[in-house]
Amino acid sequence: MNNEKNNFPEVLPTDKAAAVINRKPQTLRKWACLENGPINPIRINGRLAWRVADLEALLNGGAK
């Protein structure tokens, strides 16, 4: 799932997303399970994927 104009991924797996926002992967898994985090994942073939745009918004104070 690459964005054709810049070749950056549109989603990241949990471990990489957690590193980007300086959280433990289990924190993101808990957000997904309880559906109470500031961002929500999408599921691809049963795995969690986190939108890069949502991660950027969270880092900029713009998530939920």
N, C-alpha and C positions, 0 to 999 in steps of 0.2 A: 504494500500500500504506500507507494511513494507519490508525492506530489510532483507532477512532471516539471513544473517551472523551477524548482529549486533542489530537487532530489533529497529533501529532508523527509523523514518519516512523518506521517500524519498521526500515528499512534505509537506508544511505547509499551513494552511489557512492564509488569509490576515492578520488577527489580530496578529497571532503568528509570522508570517514572519516580520511584521512591528516592533514588539518588538525586534526581533533578530538584526535587522539592525538599531535600534534606530530612526525609522521614524514613522509618524502617518499612520494608515491604509489608510486614504484617499489619501495619497501620492502614495501608491502602486496602489490604484484603478485608480488614474489619469495616472500613467505610463501605466497601462493596457489599459485604454480607448484611450489614445492618441498614444499609441505604441511608446513612445519616452524615456522610462526609460532605465537605465543601465542594467536591467534584464527584461525578459518577463515571464508572468505566463503561465500556461497551464489551460485549462478549463475542469473541471470534473463535469458533469451533470449541466452545466450552472454556476458553481461556480469557482472562481479563486483559483488556488493552485500554490504555489511558490516552485520551486525545491530547496532543501537544498543545493545541490552542487552549484547552481547559487548564493545563499545567501552567502555561504562560499567564493566563488570567489570574490564577491563584497566586502566583508569584508577584503579580502587579496589584494584588488586593481587589481584583474584580470578580472573584468567584462568589457564589451564593452568599 
